[in-house]
Amino acid sequence: MKKQLVICGGGSSAHTLIPFLKDSIFDVSVYTSRPEKWHKQIDLEWHDPSGKVMGRYSNELKEASSNPQELIPTADYLVFCMPVHKYRVCLQEIAPFINKDKTVFIGTVYGQAGFNWMVDEIKKQQSLDNIVTFAFGLLPWICRIIEYGHIGVTYGGKAVNYAACYPKSYFNQLNEELFENIGFKWFGKGHTEQSDNFLSLTLSVDNQIIHTSRCYGLYKVYGPTWNKKEDVPMFYRDYDDVSAKLLADLDADYSKIREKIKKLFPQKRFNHMLDYLALERFSYQSQNTDVKESFVTSQTLVSIATPAIQNAEGLWEIDRNHRFFLDDIYYGNCIAKWMAEQLNIDTPTIDGILHWAQTIRREKIIDDNNHLILDSKDLNAPLKSGIPCYYGFKSIEDCID
């Protein structure tokens, strides 16, 4: 009898994951707010960087539903494919319906922001002692959506992946049932290494430093607005030295946090807690040393636009409600800043980005002394931010898994 795997959310990764689970041990369903948009057959195209089609894949959905009672009680696996800031919201929605009479695997294909803290939150609330938590450090593939609910595109898989799970003894089962079947099986590369802890995933940074430093860099170069949509630079194709320097400086702030934690907990293995370029070289087995060059010359990133909207004055500005803020500020830079405060580490670039973000968002995030305003309604609104103290953590020790 097949196991039941429910994908929570309809992100680009869902459109890749579903076809790659063809001929696996799973029946696949989707828990989504837009079930009417999902076709019975989900197709995926594999393109090389020039756009040449290298392969086509497809798989049938068992069901798509917005009702957790229809999907969650029978689920053996729950896999999150949605923006990071929606993880906790969705976990709260589905938690009452998770089956307590069998082992249920709950994981995400992108493990930013302490995914284990989020799952532990519902485990305590619902007395779920039968949960296995897992998360990839980075998405196993580069992927986009061609037609929502129907067709996705992938530009290939990572050379190497890494994932954490708890309890750790379940890694081999996860690897055999899921990980190998969504990567190596199709590309002949992309084996998944076991990361010893989820904290390495939280502090090995990708989106949370790429997106926030680039948006801040655009502000520093161009100011808050553009006259016409055509004036807005492309996010990667027009990547400049200012953004590259900010990314490097932001990564340096994170590196201070990473290195201090490694020194404080020498008995722990943080071999996957990497800086940006080391992480890029690990994942792609590349020799890349130039951040700007890697973005400008990427044929898979060239068409990505800067998230800009027209304001009431008719000018164009960064979309303050985009996931680059909701994911990467509240479930990214704010987490790092809290850890830095616990460790008495100065983080000038994180501070600069948070001051800028609170101006753009018209909120209170950080004060004039560069301390997080933890009692601000803008930060501590329910489920809005993933700062460790909002899970009840009082120190760095509480964050160590």
C-alpha positions in Angstrom: 0.0 0.0 0.0 1.3 3.4 -1.0 2.2 6.1 1.6 0.4 9.4 1.5 2.5 12.5 0.9 0.8 15.8 1.2 2.5 18.9 -0.2 1.5 22.0 1.8 1.5 25.0 -0.5 1.9 25.7 -4.2 5.3 27.2 -4.6 7.6 26.5 -7.5 9.2 23.7 -5.6 5.8 21.9 -5.5 5.7 21.9 -9.3 9.0 20.2 -9.3 8.5 17.8 -6.4 5.3 16.3 -7.7 6.6 15.1 -11.1 9.8 13.8 -9.5 7.7 11.5 -7.2 6.4 9.6 -10.2 6.9 5.8 -9.6 7.7 6.4 -5.9 6.1 4.8 -2.8 3.8 7.9 -2.5 0.4 9.0 -3.5 0.8 12.8 -3.8 -1.9 15.4 -2.8 -1.7 19.2 -2.4 -3.0 21.2 0.5 -3.6 24.6 -1.1 -5.7 27.7 -0.8 -6.4 27.4 -4.5 -7.4 23.8 -5.2 -9.4 24.8 -8.2 -6.2 25.9 -10.0 -4.6 22.4 -9.8 -4.7 20.0 -12.7 -4.9 16.3 -12.3 -1.6 15.9 -14.2 1.4 18.0 -13.2 4.1 18.4 -15.8 7.7 19.5 -15.4 10.3 20.5 -18.1 14.0 20.3 -17.5 15.8 23.1 -19.3 19.4 23.7 -19.8 20.5 27.4 -19.3 19.9 28.2 -23.0 16.3 27.0 -22.8 16.8 23.7 -24.5 14.5 21.0 -23.1 16.6 18.2 -21.6 13.7 16.1 -20.3 10.0 16.1 -19.5 8.3 14.5 -16.5 4.8 14.2 -15.2 2.8 12.7 -12.3 -0.9 12.6 -11.3 -2.2 14.2 -8.2 -4.4 12.1 -6.0 -6.2 15.2 -4.6 -6.0 19.0 -4.2 -7.9 20.5 -1.3 -8.1 23.6 0.9 -9.7 21.5 3.7 -7.1 20.1 6.1 -9.6 17.5 7.4 -9.6 15.9 3.9 -5.9 15.4 3.6 -4.0 15.7 6.8 -5.3 12.8 8.9 -4.1 10.1 6.4 -0.7 11.8 5.7 2.5 9.9 6.3 4.6 12.8 5.0 3.8 16.5 5.0 6.2 18.6 2.9 6.2 22.4 2.9 6.5 24.2 -0.5 5.6 27.8 0.4 7.1 31.1 1.5 9.0 30.7 4.8 6.8 33.2 6.7 3.8 31.0 6.1 5.3 27.8 7.6 4.1 28.5 11.1 0.7 29.7 10.0 0.2 26.5 8.0 1.5 24.3 10.8 -1.0 25.8 13.2 -3.8 25.1 10.7 -3.0 21.5 10.2 -1.7 20.5 13.6 -5.1 19.4 15.1 -5.6 17.0 12.2 -2.2 15.2 12.2 -2.6 11.5 12.9 -1.2 10.6 16.4 -1.3 6.8 15.8 1.6 6.5 13.3 4.9 8.1 12.5 4.4 11.3 10.5 7.3 13.0 8.7 7.0 16.8 8.6 9.6 18.7 6.5 10.4 21.4 4.1 12.5 21.7 1.0 14.0 24.9 2.3 15.0 25.0 5.9 15.5 28.7 6.7 14.5 30.2 10.0 14.5 27.3 12.5 12.0 24.9 11.0 12.5 22.5 13.9 11.5 25.3 16.3 8.2 25.7 14.4 7.5 22.0 14.4 8.4 21.7 18.1 5.9 24.4 18.8 2.9 22.3 17.4 4.3 19.1 18.9 4.0 20.7 22.4 0.6 22.2 21.7 -0.9 19.0 20.3 1.1 16.4 22.2 2.5 15.1 19.0 5.3 12.7 20.1 5.2 10.8 16.8 6.7 13.4 14.5 9.9 13.2 12.6 11.1 16.7 11.5 13.3 17.2 8.5 14.5 20.1 6.3 16.8 20.7 3.4 19.4 23.4 3.8 18.8 24.7 0.2 16.3 23.8 -2.4 17.5 20.7 -4.2 16.9 22.2 -7.6 16.6 25.6 -9.4 12.9 25.8 -10.3 10.2 28.1 -11.5 6.5 27.9 -12.5 5.4 28.1 -16.1 1.6 27.6 -15.4 0.4 27.6 -11.8 -1.0 24.2 -10.8 0.0 22.6 -14.0 3.5 23.1 -15.4 6.9 23.7 -13.8 10.4 24.1 -15.0 13.7 23.1 -13.5 17.2 24.1 -14.5 18.7 21.0 -12.9 19.7 19.9 -9.4 22.4 20.8 -7.0 25.6 18.7 -7.2 25.3 17.9 -3.4 22.4 18.5 -1.0 22.3 18.5 2.8 19.4 18.0 5.2 18.8 17.7 8.9 16.3 15.5 10.7 15.2 14.7 14.2 15.3 12.1 15.5 18.6 11.7 13.6 18.2 7.9 13.3 15.4 8.4 10.7 17.8 9.9 8.1 18.4 6.7 6.2 14.7 6.1 5.8 14.1 9.6 4.6 17.0 9.3 2.2 15.8 6.1 0.8 12.1 7.0 0.6 12.3 10.7 -0.4 15.6 12.4 -0.9 17.1 10.0 -3.5 13.9 9.9 -5.4 13.7 13.7 -6.0 17.3 14.3 -7.0 19.8 11.6 -7.8 17.3 9.4 -9.5 16.7 12.0 -12.2 20.0 13.8 -12.5 22.6 11.2 -11.6 23.9 13.7 -9.0 22.6 15.4 -5.9 23.0 12.8 -3.1 21.9 14.3 0.3 24.4 14.5 3.2 23.1 14.5 6.8 23.5 17.7 8.6 24.0 17.2 12.3 21.7 20.0 13.3 19.0 22.4 12.1 20.9 25.5 13.3 23.4 25.0 10.5 20.5 25.4 8.1 19.3 28.5 9.8 22.7 30.2 9.8 24.0 28.9 6.4 22.5 31.8 4.5 21.2 32.1 1.0 18.0 34.0 0.3 18.1 36.0 3.6 21.3 37.7 2.6 20.9 37.8 -1.2 17.4 39.3 -1.2 17.7 41.8 1.6 21.2 43.1 0.6 20.1 43.5 -3.0 16.9 45.5 -2.1 18.9 47.7 0.3 21.6 48.1 -2.4 18.9 49.3 -4.9 17.7 51.8 -2.3 21.2 53.1 -1.7 21.9 53.6 -5.4 18.5 54.8 -6.7 16.6 56.0 -3.7 13.1 54.9 -2.7 11.3 55.3 -6.1 11.6 55.2 -9.9 9.5 57.3 -12.3 8.6 54.4 -14.6 8.5 50.7 -14.4 11.1 50.4 -17.1 13.5 52.4 -14.9 13.5 49.6 -12.2 16.7 47.6 -12.6 16.4 43.8 -13.0 17.2 42.0 -9.7 20.1 39.9 -10.9 20.9 41.0 -14.5 21.7 44.5 -13.3 23.4 43.5 -10.1 26.0 46.0 -9.1 29.1 46.5 -6.9 27.1 48.2 -4.2 24.8 45.2 -3.8 27.8 42.8 -4.0 29.6 44.7 -1.2 26.5 44.7 1.0 26.0 40.9 0.5 29.6 40.3 1.5 29.3 42.6 4.5 26.0 41.0 5.6 27.6 37.5 5.3 30.5 38.8 7.4 28.0 39.7 10.2 26.5 36.2 10.0 30.0 34.7 10.0 30.8 36.4 13.3 27.7 34.7 14.8 28.5 31.4 13.2 32.1 31.4 14.5 31.2 32.4 18.0 28.6 29.6 18.2 31.2 27.1 17.0 33.6 28.2 19.7 31.0 28.1 22.4 29.9 24.6 21.4 33.0 22.8 20.3 31.4 19.4 21.0 28.8 20.1 18.2 29.4 19.4 14.5 28.6 22.4 12.4 30.2 21.2 9.2 27.3 22.5 7.1 27.3 25.9 8.8 28.9 27.7 5.8 29.4 31.2 4.6 27.7 32.2 1.3 30.5 31.4 -1.2 31.5 28.2 0.7 27.8 27.1 0.5 27.6 27.9 -3.2 30.8 25.9 -3.9 29.5 23.0 -1.8 26.1 22.9 -3.5 27.3 23.3 -7.0 30.8 21.9 -6.7 31.9 25.1 -8.4 35.0 27.3 -8.2 33.1 30.5 -8.1 34.7 33.4 -6.1 32.9 36.4 -7.5 29.3 37.0 -6.3 28.5 39.7 -8.7 29.7 37.8 -11.7 27.8 34.7 -10.7 24.5 36.7 -10.7 25.1 38.8 -13.8 26.1 35.9 -16.0 23.4 33.4 -14.7 21.1 32.5 -17.6 18.6 31.1 -15.1 18.4 34.3 -13.1 18.5 36.9 -15.9 14.7 37.2 -16.3 13.9 37.8 -12.6 12.4 41.3 -12.0 12.8 43.4 -8.9 9.5 43.2 -6.9 8.2 46.7 -7.5 4.7 48.2 -7.3 3.2 51.5 -8.3 2.3 53.8 -5.4 -0.4 56.3 -5.0 1.7 59.0 -6.5 2.3 56.9 -9.6 5.9 56.2 -8.8 7.4 52.7 -8.6 8.8 51.4 -5.3 10.0 48.1 -3.8 7.0 46.0 -2.7 7.1 46.2 1.1 4.8 43.2 1.4 6.9 40.9 -0.8 8.4 37.7 0.7 11.8 39.4 0.5 10.7 41.2 3.6 8.2 38.8 5.1 10.6 35.8 4.8 14.0 37.3 4.8 13.7 40.1 7.4 11.3 38.6 10.0 12.4 35.0 9.5 16.0 35.8 8.5 17.9 38.9 9.5 15.9 39.5 12.7 16.8 36.0 13.9 20.5 36.6 13.3 20.2 40.0 15.1 18.7 38.4 18.2 21.5 35.8 18.3 24.1 38.6 17.8 22.6 40.4 20.8 22.8 37.3 23.0 26.5 36.9 21.9 27.4 40.6 22.3 28.4 40.9 18.6 28.2 44.1 16.6 26.4 43.6 13.3 26.5 46.9 11.4 25.2 45.7 8.1 22.3 43.8 9.7 21.5 46.9 11.7 21.5 49.1 8.5 19.2 46.7 6.7 16.8 46.6 9.6 16.7 50.4 10.0 16.0 50.6 6.2 13.4 47.9 6.3 11.4 49.5 9.2 11.3 52.7 7.2 10.0 50.9 4.1 7.6 48.9 6.1 6.6 51.8 8.4 7.1 49.7 11.4 9.2 49.5 14.6 11.9 46.8 14.4 15.1 48.3 15.8 15.8 51.2 18.0 18.4 54.0 17.8 20.8 52.0 19.9 20.6 49.1 17.4 18.5 46.8 19.7 15.5 44.8 18.4 12.3 46.3 19.7 11.0 42.9 20.9 7.8 44.3 22.4 6.9 46.1 19.3 3.5 45.1 17.9 5.2 45.0 14.5 7.6 42.3 15.6 5.7 40.2 18.1 2.3 40.0 16.3 1.3 36.3 16.4 3.4 34.2 14.0 4.8 37.2 12.2 8.5 36.7 13.2 10.6 33.8 14.0 12.9 35.5 16.6 13.8 32.7 19.0 12.4 34.5 22.1 8.9 34.2 20.6 9.2 30.4 21.0 10.1 31.0 24.7 13.9 30.7 24.2 16.0 32.9 26.5 19.5 32.2 25.4 21.7 30.8 22.6 21.8 27.5 24.5 18.0 27.1 23.9 18.5 27.4 20.2 21.1 24.6 20.0 19.6 21.3 18.8 
